[in-house]
């Protein structure tokens, strides 16, 4: 079996392809890192050397932090097969799951999928790691598009567990389930979204980052104070509760009133609540306190749930090294 070609292939030997390769190699799988561009032998050896050096350096970084034993670096890195254009057809033909990660232009994607369509077997799952092109645009480039979806990895791809799966209307549900199972098997946490710009995480984080930059521009706070507030306030809370769960936990009416005040005092376009929030407040679906919000709480042990949320939050606080035990004596 050592001479068999890997079941997985990352097309594009750049930063994303290398990160994906590490993720699979770390989980014990061999993976082909495929370069489709014809190059001279000298240029190929240079690219291969750069890719191999980055993969080994990333793994060495994990070893330095005590995540893996330094003796494991070589064995994990050796699971990545570096494949040039001449050998790409065989690597693609052997793969059951393919990640396209070439530059973010339709022309580059079209050229890549011409190769993938020609050489991949018909039951292979094909994905694009694009962060900017809609899955509905790319599906037209794929032979048998029912086996195609976008897969957005969060950098560093071998560390962050979430991968965002964006499906087009023709994506076969069985293909989605198979993709999720394959990703879960290497320790990833797949989340599913529709054909919407920005996926989930980039769409949310762009708003937060832009607002942080505006606060600096306005002189509302320094970069250092904003980062302290986000790491140990905003970030700590949202590491314990999801964003939507947080709305329900505090109350949709709180978001409604806060949005109204900031829309009036800061910027109406940025802070006006969406219609769904106004509608839920009108219907009395305020979240945990009303028994219904974005989630349903009827029949749930609310006390146990609140303790669970507190436990999650305390866990993050202790992880950050900010938890303090109570004072042993009364201080004057």
Residue frames relative to the residue before (quaternion, step in Angstrom):
aa qw qx qy qz dx dy dz
X 1.0000 0.0000 0.0000 0.0000 0.00 0.00 0.00
X 0.5486 0.6248 -0.4078 0.3773 3.60 1.13 -0.40
X 0.6943 0.4658 -0.2825 0.4703 3.58 1.14 -0.59
X 0.5044 0.6296 -0.4406 0.3938 3.60 1.23 0.00
X 0.5047 -0.6466 0.4790 0.3126 3.55 -1.14 0.69
X 0.6084 -0.5937 0.3827 0.3617 3.60 -1.11 0.65
X 0.5206 -0.6443 0.4784 0.2914 3.54 -1.26 0.59
X 0.7501 0.3445 -0.1784 0.5356 3.57 1.24 -0.36
X 0.0462 -0.8013 0.5964 0.0083 3.56 -1.12 0.68
X 0.1525 -0.7466 0.6419 0.0852 3.54 -1.03 0.90
X 0.2027 -0.7950 0.5659 0.0817 3.56 -0.56 1.19
X 0.6990 0.3278 -0.3017 0.5594 3.53 -0.49 1.25
X 0.1788 -0.8369 0.5135 0.0625 3.57 -0.41 1.25
X 0.3890 0.7241 -0.4780 0.3096 3.57 1.15 0.62
X 0.8255 -0.2664 0.1702 0.4677 3.55 -1.30 -0.30
X 0.6906 0.4703 -0.2997 0.4605 3.60 0.84 -0.91
X 0.6503 0.5201 -0.3236 0.4493 3.59 0.89 -0.86
X 0.6548 0.5091 -0.3088 0.4655 3.56 1.00 -0.81
X 0.6477 0.5193 -0.3186 0.4575 3.59 1.01 -0.79
X 0.6444 0.5063 -0.3116 0.4810 3.57 1.01 -0.83
X 0.6306 0.5406 -0.3307 0.4480 3.57 0.98 -0.84
X 0.6441 0.5108 -0.3217 0.4697 3.59 0.98 -0.83
X 0.6374 0.5512 -0.3331 0.4230 3.59 0.93 -0.90
X 0.7011 0.4428 -0.2714 0.4886 3.59 0.91 -0.88
X 0.6470 0.5165 -0.3248 0.4572 3.58 0.96 -0.82
X 0.6198 0.5470 -0.3309 0.4551 3.57 1.02 -0.81
X 0.7086 0.4480 -0.2495 0.4848 3.58 1.06 -0.81
X 0.6514 -0.5675 0.2985 0.4056 3.58 1.27 0.19
X 0.6054 0.5806 -0.3477 0.4189 3.59 1.26 0.02
X 0.3977 -0.6395 0.5928 0.2854 3.50 -1.25 0.52
X 0.0182 -0.7943 0.6069 -0.0187 3.56 -1.08 0.75
X 0.3692 -0.7123 0.5534 0.2237 3.55 -1.06 0.78
X 0.1601 -0.7423 0.6440 0.0924 3.56 -0.91 0.98
X 0.1070 -0.8714 0.4780 -0.0267 3.52 -0.09 1.41
X 0.1379 -0.7515 0.6409 0.0734 3.53 -0.98 0.94
X 0.2528 -0.8131 0.5097 0.1228 3.60 -0.57 1.14
X 0.5986 0.5972 -0.3662 0.3885 3.59 1.17 -0.36
X 0.4212 -0.6865 0.5252 0.2749 3.61 -0.81 0.96
X 0.0179 0.8053 -0.5892 0.0624 3.56 -0.81 1.03
X 0.5657 -0.5326 0.4825 0.4044 3.51 -1.28 0.26
X 0.6473 -0.5183 0.3690 0.4197 3.57 -1.20 0.41
X 0.6372 0.5348 -0.3252 0.4496 3.57 1.03 -0.78
X 0.6761 0.4863 -0.2947 0.4685 3.59 0.94 -0.90
X 0.6420 0.5206 -0.3266 0.4585 3.59 1.02 -0.75
X 0.6617 0.5021 -0.3114 0.4617 3.58 0.91 -0.87
X 0.6182 0.5345 -0.3398 0.4655 3.58 1.09 -0.68
X 0.6704 0.4875 -0.2970 0.4741 3.59 0.88 -0.95
X 0.6556 0.5162 -0.3112 0.4549 3.55 0.91 -0.91
X 0.6582 0.5150 -0.3087 0.4542 3.56 0.95 -0.87
X 0.6476 0.5130 -0.3150 0.4673 3.57 1.01 -0.83
X 0.6634 0.5039 -0.3030 0.4629 3.59 0.93 -0.92
X 0.6699 0.4976 -0.3000 0.4622 3.57 0.89 -0.92
X 0.6500 0.5178 -0.3178 0.4565 3.58 0.98 -0.85
X 0.6638 0.4990 -0.3140 0.4602 3.61 0.96 -0.80
X 0.6414 0.5196 -0.3231 0.4628 3.57 0.99 -0.82
X 0.6820 0.4789 -0.2894 0.4710 3.57 0.89 -0.91
X 0.6448 0.5170 -0.3233 0.4608 3.59 1.04 -0.76
X 0.6320 0.5270 -0.3312 0.4617 3.59 1.02 -0.76
X 0.6727 0.4811 -0.2883 0.4826 3.56 0.95 -0.87
X 0.6237 0.5312 -0.3361 0.4646 3.58 1.05 -0.75
X 0.6098 0.5498 -0.3449 0.4548 3.58 1.12 -0.68
X 0.6375 0.5113 -0.3199 0.4794 3.57 1.04 -0.76
X 0.6450 0.5211 -0.3192 0.4588 3.55 1.03 -0.79
X 0.6434 0.5302 -0.3196 0.4503 3.58 1.00 -0.81
X 0.7012 0.4390 -0.2556 0.5002 3.55 1.16 -0.62
X 0.5496 -0.6608 0.3663 0.3566 3.56 1.30 0.14
X 0.4179 0.7145 -0.4665 0.3118 3.60 1.24 0.26
X 0.7784 0.0635 -0.0282 0.6239 3.55 1.07 -0.78
X 0.5524 -0.5729 0.4814 0.3673 3.54 -1.30 0.30
X 0.5643 -0.6232 0.4204 0.3412 3.59 -0.94 0.85
X 0.6297 0.5490 -0.3378 0.4336 3.59 1.13 -0.60
X 0.6269 0.5517 -0.3360 0.4356 3.60 1.24 -0.29
X 0.4841 0.7068 -0.4232 0.2951 3.58 1.20 -0.45
X 0.6975 0.4845 -0.2805 0.4472 3.57 0.78 -1.02
X 0.6670 0.5128 -0.3053 0.4459 3.57 0.94 -0.90
X 0.6602 0.4911 -0.3111 0.4756 3.58 0.98 -0.83
X 0.6662 0.5093 -0.3057 0.4510 3.59 0.86 -0.94
X 0.6375 0.5563 -0.3241 0.4231 3.59 1.06 -0.73
X 0.5908 0.5814 -0.3688 0.4206 3.62 1.22 -0.27
X 0.6111 0.5195 -0.3546 0.4806 3.59 1.28 -0.10
X 0.1897 -0.7706 0.6022 0.0872 3.56 -0.74 1.14
X 0.2420 -0.7689 0.5762 0.1346 3.59 -0.71 1.06
X 0.0755 -0.8357 0.5424 -0.0415 3.55 -0.54 1.25
X 0.2619 -0.7699 0.5618 0.1516 3.58 -0.75 1.04
X 0.7533 -0.4180 0.2624 0.4348 3.57 -1.31 0.16
X 0.6440 0.5424 -0.3318 0.4254 3.59 0.97 -0.79
X 0.7603 0.3615 -0.1916 0.5046 3.58 1.05 -0.73
X 0.4003 0.7476 -0.4506 0.2790 3.57 1.32 0.02
X 0.6280 0.5564 -0.3743 0.3949 3.68 0.82 -0.79
X 0.6793 0.4852 -0.3004 0.4614 3.59 0.89 -0.87
X 0.6542 0.5126 -0.3172 0.4568 3.59 0.96 -0.83
X 0.6658 0.4945 -0.3003 0.4712 3.58 0.97 -0.84
X 0.6475 0.5347 -0.3209 0.4380 3.58 0.98 -0.81
X 0.6949 0.4817 -0.2747 0.4578 3.59 1.11 -0.59
X 0.6255 0.6057 -0.3273 0.3671 3.58 1.19 -0.53
X 0.2759 -0.7466 0.5815 0.1680 3.55 -1.11 0.76
X 0.7611 0.1557 -0.1067 0.6205 3.58 1.31 -0.31
X 0.0616 -0.8200 0.5681 -0.0331 3.55 -0.64 1.19
X 0.1678 -0.7722 0.6083 0.0739 3.56 -0.98 0.93
X 0.1930 -0.7637 0.6052 0.1149 3.58 -0.62 1.10
X 0.0751 0.8182 -0.5631 0.0888 3.57 -0.71 1.08
X 0.2681 0.7647 -0.5361 0.2366 3.58 0.95 0.90
X 0.7467 -0.4112 0.2554 0.4563 3.64 -1.23 0.18
X 0.5733 -0.6627 0.4010 0.2672 3.53 -1.21 0.79
X 0.4731 0.6000 -0.5158 0.3875 3.57 0.50 1.23
X 0.5703 -0.6011 0.4273 0.3617 3.58 -1.09 0.66
X 0.6104 0.5581 -0.3536 0.4369 3.58 1.07 -0.69
X 0.6714 0.4831 -0.2955 0.4781 3.57 0.92 -0.90
X 0.6471 0.5098 -0.3207 0.4675 3.59 0.99 -0.81
X 0.6403 0.5326 -0.3280 0.4458 3.58 0.95 -0.87
X 0.6618 0.5002 -0.3080 0.4658 3.59 0.91 -0.90
X 0.6540 0.5177 -0.3176 0.4510 3.58 0.95 -0.87
X 0.7130 0.4527 -0.2741 0.4599 3.59 0.84 -0.91
X 0.5310 0.5812 -0.4228 0.4489 3.59 1.18 -0.28
X 0.6673 0.4720 -0.2914 0.4970 3.59 0.99 -0.83
X 0.6667 0.5117 -0.3067 0.4468 3.56 0.87 -0.95
X 0.6510 0.5178 -0.3121 0.4589 3.59 0.92 -0.90
X 0.6869 0.5126 -0.2818 0.4314 3.54 0.96 -0.90
X 0.8194 0.3196 -0.1274 0.4585 3.57 0.89 -0.89
X 0.6242 0.5479 -0.3624 0.4229 3.63 1.08 -0.52
X 0.5098 -0.6248 0.4888 0.3328 3.55 -1.14 0.59
X 0.6513 -0.5890 0.3298 0.3465 3.55 -1.16 0.63
X 0.7159 0.4298 -0.2718 0.4785 3.61 1.09 -0.49
X 0.4408 0.6872 -0.4677 0.3387 3.59 1.24 0.16
X 0.3797 -0.6854 0.5683 0.2511 3.57 -1.09 0.72
X 0.1474 -0.7948 0.5865 0.0520 3.55 -0.84 1.04
X 0.0095 -0.8013 0.5977 -0.0241 3.57 -0.89 0.92
X 0.2322 -0.7149 0.6327 0.1862 3.52 -1.33 0.38
X 0.3285 -0.7515 0.5401 0.1886 3.56 -1.01 0.81
X 0.2607 0.8035 -0.5028 0.1837 3.59 1.23 0.31
X 0.2576 -0.7533 0.5834 0.1607 3.54 -1.14 0.67
X 0.7740 0.3780 -0.1744 0.4771 3.60 1.24 -0.18
X 0.7122 0.4203 -0.2575 0.4998 3.63 1.16 -0.42
X 0.4809 -0.7016 0.4495 0.2728 3.57 -0.79 1.04
X 0.5853 -0.5937 0.4345 0.3409 3.53 -1.14 0.73
X 0.6269 0.5466 -0.3390 0.4396 3.59 1.09 -0.67
X 0.6279 0.5168 -0.3365 0.4747 3.59 1.14 -0.54
X 0.7257 0.4530 -0.2486 0.4543 3.55 0.91 -0.92
X 0.5486 0.6355 -0.4021 0.3654 3.60 1.11 -0.58
X 0.6211 0.5620 -0.3367 0.4301 3.58 1.11 -0.67
X 0.6546 0.5185 -0.3111 0.4538 3.60 1.21 -0.40
X 0.6786 0.5312 -0.2571 0.4374 3.56 1.29 -0.38
X 0.3902 -0.6702 0.5825 0.2433 3.53 -1.03 0.89
X 0.8110 0.0420 -0.1181 0.5715 3.57 -0.79 1.10
X 0.0419 -0.8656 0.4989 0.0063 3.60 0.62 1.14
X 0.5073 0.6443 -0.4380 0.3683 3.61 1.19 -0.20
X 0.7008 0.4252 -0.2818 0.4987 3.63 1.17 -0.33
X 0.6031 0.5804 -0.3329 0.4343 3.59 1.30 0.32
X 0.1366 0.7472 -0.6465 0.0704 3.55 -1.21 0.71
X 0.4814 -0.6192 0.5212 0.3363 3.55 -1.31 0.28
X 0.0808 -0.7770 0.6227 0.0438 3.55 -1.15 0.67
X 0.1181 -0.8160 0.5655 0.0210 3.55 -0.41 1.28
X 0.1797 -0.7781 0.5979 0.0698 3.55 -0.66 1.19
X 0.3216 -0.7245 0.5758 0.2004 3.57 -1.13 0.66
X 0.4106 -0.7407 0.4826 0.2236 3.56 -0.79 1.05
X 0.5404 -0.2477 -0.8037 0.0268 1.47 -1.94 1.60
X 0.5494 -0.6853 0.3786 0.2918 3.54 -0.76 1.13
X 0.7004 0.4669 -0.2762 0.4638 3.58 1.08 -0.62
X 0.6793 0.4603 -0.2861 0.4947 3.60 1.31 -0.05
X 0.7280 0.4257 -0.2521 0.4747 3.60 0.71 -1.08
X 0.3999 -0.7679 0.4428 0.2330 3.62 -0.61 1.06
X 0.6569 0.5465 -0.3296 0.4014 3.61 1.00 -0.75
X 0.0075 0.7249 -0.6886 -0.0163 3.52 -1.16 0.83
X 0.2913 -0.7794 0.5370 0.1389 3.56 -0.82 1.04
X 0.1708 -0.7972 0.5764 0.0555 3.56 -0.66 1.16
X 0.0727 -0.8044 0.5896 -0.0034 3.57 -0.60 1.18
X 0.1571 -0.8213 0.5472 0.0359 3.55 -0.57 1.22
X 0.3262 -0.6855 0.6031 0.2450 3.55 -1.25 0.47
X 0.7105 -0.4806 0.2792 0.4316 3.64 -1.14 0.36
X 0.7210 0.4517 -0.2572 0.4582 3.59 1.11 -0.57
X 0.4201 0.7020 -0.4813 0.3149 3.61 1.22 0.03
X 0.4297 -0.7033 0.5088 0.2485 3.56 -0.80 1.05
X 0.4849 -0.6771 0.4623 0.3045 3.65 -0.72 0.98
X 0.6263 0.5356 -0.3447 0.4494 3.61 1.05 -0.67
X 0.6194 0.5291 -0.3349 0.4735 3.58 1.12 -0.68
X 0.6324 0.5254 -0.3273 0.4657 3.57 0.99 -0.83
X 0.6765 0.4916 -0.2995 0.4594 3.59 0.86 -0.92
X 0.6457 0.5112 -0.3192 0.4689 3.57 1.00 -0.79
X 0.6399 0.5218 -0.3208 0.4641 3.58 1.00 -0.82
X 0.6442 0.5192 -0.3166 0.4638 3.57 0.93 -0.89
X 0.6622 0.5128 -0.3071 0.4520 3.58 0.92 -0.89
X 0.6548 0.5098 -0.3118 0.4628 3.59 0.97 -0.84
X 0.6758 0.4829 -0.2984 0.4701 3.58 0.98 -0.79
X 0.6348 0.5205 -0.3282 0.4673 3.57 1.01 -0.76
X 0.6280 0.5625 -0.3290 0.4254 3.57 1.09 -0.71
X 0.7172 0.3686 -0.2610 0.5307 3.62 1.19 -0.37
X 0.6613 -0.5624 0.2904 0.4027 3.57 1.23 0.46
X 0.5090 0.6450 -0.4294 0.3749 3.58 1.23 0.30
X 0.3246 -0.7215 0.5830 0.1847 3.53 -1.32 0.41
X 0.1396 -0.8290 0.5361 0.0766 3.63 0.00 1.23
X 0.0681 -0.7528 0.6528 0.0493 3.56 -1.12 0.78
X 0.3125 -0.7860 0.5175 0.1298 3.56 -0.98 0.89
X 0.0499 0.7726 -0.6321 0.0329 3.56 -1.04 0.84
X 0.5739 -0.6075 0.4314 0.3398 3.54 -1.25 0.32
X 0.6826 -0.4490 0.3675 0.4442 3.54 -1.32 -0.23
X 0.3010 0.7539 -0.5061 0.2913 3.54 0.42 1.30
X 0.5297 -0.6397 0.4389 0.3429 3.62 -0.89 0.83
X 0.8234 0.3014 -0.2020 0.4363 3.55 -1.09 0.74
X 0.3437 -0.7374 0.5146 0.2709 3.59 1.23 -0.06
X 0.6885 -0.4359 0.3414 0.4684 3.61 -1.00 -0.79
X 0.7449 0.4276 -0.2429 0.4508 3.58 0.56 -1.17
X 0.6878 0.4657 -0.3270 0.4507 3.67 0.70 -0.86
X 0.6367 0.5414 -0.3360 0.4343 3.58 1.02 -0.76
X 0.6828 0.4624 -0.2794 0.4918 3.58 1.00 -0.80
X 0.7209 0.4700 -0.2815 0.4245 3.57 0.76 -0.98
X 0.5733 0.5826 -0.3877 0.4262 3.62 1.14 -0.52
X 0.6405 0.5217 -0.3212 0.4630 3.58 1.02 -0.81
X 0.6700 0.4997 -0.2976 0.4614 3.58 0.92 -0.94
X 0.6859 0.4871 -0.2948 0.4531 3.59 0.85 -0.94
X 0.6485 0.5071 -0.3272 0.4640 3.60 0.96 -0.79
X 0.6602 0.5015 -0.3151 0.4618 3.59 0.97 -0.81
X 0.6112 0.5365 -0.3476 0.4666 3.59 1.07 -0.68
X 0.6575 0.5017 -0.3065 0.4713 3.58 0.94 -0.89
X 0.6340 0.5262 -0.3324 0.4590 3.61 1.03 -0.75
X 0.6431 0.5266 -0.3331 0.4452 3.60 0.96 -0.81
X 0.6328 0.5045 -0.3292 0.4865 3.58 1.05 -0.72
X 0.6456 0.5365 -0.3056 0.4495 3.56 0.97 -0.94
X 0.7156 0.4460 -0.2423 0.4799 3.57 1.01 -0.86
X 0.4576 -0.6825 0.4506 0.3490 3.57 1.23 -0.34
X 0.3548 0.7568 -0.4816 0.2636 3.57 1.23 0.39
X 0.7793 -0.1172 0.0971 0.6078 3.58 1.11 -0.69
X 0.5105 -0.6286 0.4830 0.3333 3.55 -1.23 0.41
X 0.6703 -0.4785 0.3753 0.4252 3.56 -1.28 0.27
X 0.6543 0.5298 -0.3146 0.4384 3.58 0.95 -0.88
X 0.6854 0.4765 -0.2914 0.4672 3.59 0.91 -0.88
X 0.6272 0.5261 -0.3324 0.4684 3.58 1.05 -0.73
X 0.6777 0.4860 -0.2996 0.4634 3.57 0.91 -0.86
X 0.6160 0.5250 -0.3486 0.4727 3.58 1.05 -0.67
X 0.6743 0.5032 -0.2895 0.4564 3.57 0.95 -0.91
X 0.6982 0.4621 -0.2873 0.4652 3.59 0.97 -0.78
X 0.6546 0.5132 -0.3289 0.4472 3.61 0.97 -0.75
X 0.8289 0.2590 -0.0944 0.4867 3.56 0.77 -1.04
X 0.6869 0.3919 -0.2896 0.5392 3.58 1.28 0.14
X 0.7746 0.3282 -0.1642 0.5151 3.54 0.25 -1.30
X 0.7256 0.4589 -0.2584 0.4428 3.56 0.68 -1.10
X 0.6430 0.5268 -0.3270 0.4495 3.56 0.97 -0.85
X 0.6821 0.4800 -0.2979 0.4643 3.58 0.91 -0.86
X 0.7205 0.4367 -0.2623 0.4704 3.58 0.90 -0.86
X 0.5590 0.5408 -0.4093 0.4770 3.58 1.26 -0.02
X 0.6897 0.4559 -0.2668 0.4953 3.57 1.22 -0.50
X 0.7814 0.1397 -0.0756 0.6035 3.59 1.11 -0.69
X 0.4850 -0.6273 0.5180 0.3209 3.56 -1.12 0.64
X 0.6721 -0.5191 0.3397 0.4042 3.57 -1.20 0.50
X 0.7027 0.4459 -0.2745 0.4817 3.60 0.83 -0.94
X 0.6071 0.5394 -0.3453 0.4704 3.58 1.05 -0.72
X 0.6304 0.5474 -0.3212 0.4470 3.56 1.05 -0.80
X 0.6101 0.5389 -0.3494 0.4640 3.60 1.04 -0.77
X 0.6882 0.4821 -0.2782 0.4654 3.57 0.84 -0.98
X 0.6558 0.5382 -0.3214 0.4207 3.57 0.93 -0.89
X 0.7381 0.3883 -0.2264 0.5031 3.56 0.92 -0.88
X 0.5466 -0.5971 0.4014 0.4284 3.55 1.12 -0.71
X 0.4704 -0.6877 0.4807 0.2734 3.54 -0.82 1.02
X 0.5999 0.5660 -0.3599 0.4361 3.59 1.13 -0.56
X 0.5943 0.5553 -0.3635 0.4541 3.61 1.12 -0.61
X 0.6565 0.4930 -0.3009 0.4852 3.57 0.95 -0.88
X 0.6252 0.5563 -0.3243 0.4410 3.57 0.99 -0.89
X 0.7223 0.4356 -0.2537 0.4735 3.60 0.78 -1.03
X 0.6435 0.5157 -0.3308 0.4588 3.61 0.98 -0.79
X 0.6410 0.5199 -0.3228 0.4633 3.58 1.00 -0.81
X 0.6451 0.5279 -0.3234 0.4479 3.57 0.95 -0.86
X 0.6761 0.4959 -0.2986 0.4559 3.59 0.91 -0.90
X 0.7103 0.4461 -0.2716 0.4719 3.61 0.88 -0.91
X 0.5751 0.5612 -0.3801 0.4581 3.58 1.17 -0.51
X 0.6894 0.4775 -0.2739 0.4709 3.57 1.04 -0.80
X 0.7823 0.3787 -0.1838 0.4591 3.58 0.95 -0.87
X 0.7637 0.3372 -0.1937 0.5154 3.61 1.11 -0.54
X 0.7395 -0.3121 0.2633 0.5352 3.59 0.41 -1.20
X 0.4154 -0.7406 0.4717 0.2375 3.56 -0.54 1.18
X 0.6679 0.5195 -0.3175 0.4280 3.59 0.88 -0.88
X 0.7137 0.4624 -0.2625 0.4560 3.58 0.98 -0.83
X 0.8212 0.3319 -0.1266 0.4466 3.58 0.94 -0.85
X 0.4516 0.6652 -0.4812 0.3493 3.61 1.17 -0.02
X 0.4473 -0.7051 0.4829 0.2639 3.59 -0.78 1.03
X 0.5219 -0.6194 0.4727 0.3472 3.60 -1.10 0.59
X 0.6886 -0.5147 0.3255 0.3937 3.55 -1.22 0.54
X 0.6101 0.5766 -0.3654 0.4023 3.61 1.01 -0.71
X 0.6390 0.5185 -0.3306 0.4621 3.61 1.05 -0.70
X 0.6498 0.5020 -0.3182 0.4738 3.60 0.92 -0.87
X 0.6631 0.5194 -0.3054 0.4441 3.57 0.93 -0.90
X 0.6630 0.5063 -0.3111 0.4552 3.58 0.93 -0.85
X 0.6308 0.5130 -0.3352 0.4760 3.60 1.04 -0.73
X 0.6466 0.5199 -0.3191 0.4579 3.60 0.94 -0.86
X 0.7144 0.4445 -0.2453 0.4815 3.58 1.05 -0.79
X 0.4844 -0.6851 0.4216 0.3440 3.59 1.28 -0.10
X 0.4768 0.6405 -0.4545 0.3947 3.59 1.23 0.40
X 0.0404 0.8712 -0.4825 0.0813 3.53 0.40 1.30
X 0.6682 -0.4820 0.3133 0.4723 3.57 1.22 -0.13
X 0.8558 -0.1108 0.0910 0.4971 3.53 -1.10 -0.76
X 0.7065 0.4937 -0.2820 0.4215 3.59 0.86 -0.92
X 0.7300 0.3787 -0.2476 0.5122 3.60 1.19 -0.38
X 0.5501 -0.6383 0.3779 0.3836 3.58 1.30 -0.08
X 0.7893 0.1344 -0.0828 0.5934 3.57 1.27 -0.11
X 0.1347 0.7588 -0.6280 0.1082 3.53 -1.04 0.86
X 0.7698 -0.1249 0.1491 0.6079 3.54 -0.60 -1.11
X 0.7293 0.2532 -0.1658 0.6136 3.56 1.27 -0.52
X 0.4151 -0.6792 0.5408 0.2719 3.56 -1.29 0.31
X 0.1558 -0.8215 0.5464 0.0477 3.58 -0.91 0.94
X 0.4022 0.7137 -0.4829 0.3094 3.59 1.25 0.04
X 0.8193 0.2115 -0.1792 0.5019 3.56 -0.88 0.98
X 0.5705 0.5939 -0.3826 0.4189 3.56 1.25 -0.02
X 0.4583 -0.6449 0.5317 0.3022 3.55 -1.14 0.65
X 0.2514 -0.8209 0.4961 0.1297 3.56 0.03 1.34
X 0.6255 0.5467 -0.3416 0.4395 3.58 1.00 -0.75
X 0.6633 0.4936 -0.2959 0.4783 3.56 0.95 -0.89
X 0.6391 0.5256 -0.3246 0.4582 3.56 1.02 -0.80
X 0.6550 0.5050 -0.3174 0.4638 3.59 0.91 -0.85
X 0.6412 0.5096 -0.3259 0.4722 3.59 1.01 -0.75
X 0.6264 0.5344 -0.3342 0.4586 3.57 1.05 -0.74
X 0.6455 0.5075 -0.3138 0.4767 3.59 0.97 -0.85
X 0.6477 0.5077 -0.3177 0.4709 3.58 0.97 -0.84
X 0.6417 0.5272 -0.3192 0.4565 3.57 0.99 -0.83
X 0.6417 0.5165 -0.3198 0.4683 3.58 0.97 -0.85
X 0.6779 0.4998 -0.2910 0.4539 3.56 0.92 -0.96
X 0.6528 0.5010 -0.3135 0.4739 3.58 0.96 -0.84
X 0.6110 0.5569 -0.3455 0.4440 3.56 1.07 -0.71
X 0.6668 0.4792 -0.2992 0.4861 3.59 0.98 -0.83
X 0.6307 0.5401 -0.3298 0.4492 3.56 1.04 -0.79
X 0.6657 0.4875 -0.2965 0.4809 3.58 0.96 -0.87
X 0.6191 0.5454 -0.3385 0.4524 3.56 1.06 -0.79
X 0.6920 0.4674 -0.2689 0.4799 3.58 1.05 -0.79
X 0.4571 -0.7081 0.4293 0.3246 3.58 1.29 -0.13
X 0.5395 0.6519 -0.3766 0.3770 3.58 1.21 0.45
X 0.5201 0.6346 -0.4328 0.3735 3.60 1.23 -0.05
X 0.1045 -0.7906 0.6019 0.0409 3.55 -0.92 0.93
X 0.4408 -0.6729 0.5148 0.2963 3.62 -0.96 0.77
X 0.6088 -0.5616 0.3962 0.3962 3.59 -1.17 0.44
X 0.5827 -0.5751 0.4380 0.3714 3.55 -1.18 0.56
X 0.4491 -0.7074 0.4811 0.2578 3.57 -0.94 0.92
X 0.7923 0.2000 -0.0979 0.5680 3.57 1.12 -0.59
X 0.5303 -0.6055 0.4859 0.3408 3.53 -1.26 0.49
X 0.2404 -0.7868 0.5556 0.1204 3.55 -0.80 1.01
X 0.3604 -0.7272 0.5446 0.2117 3.54 -1.01 0.84
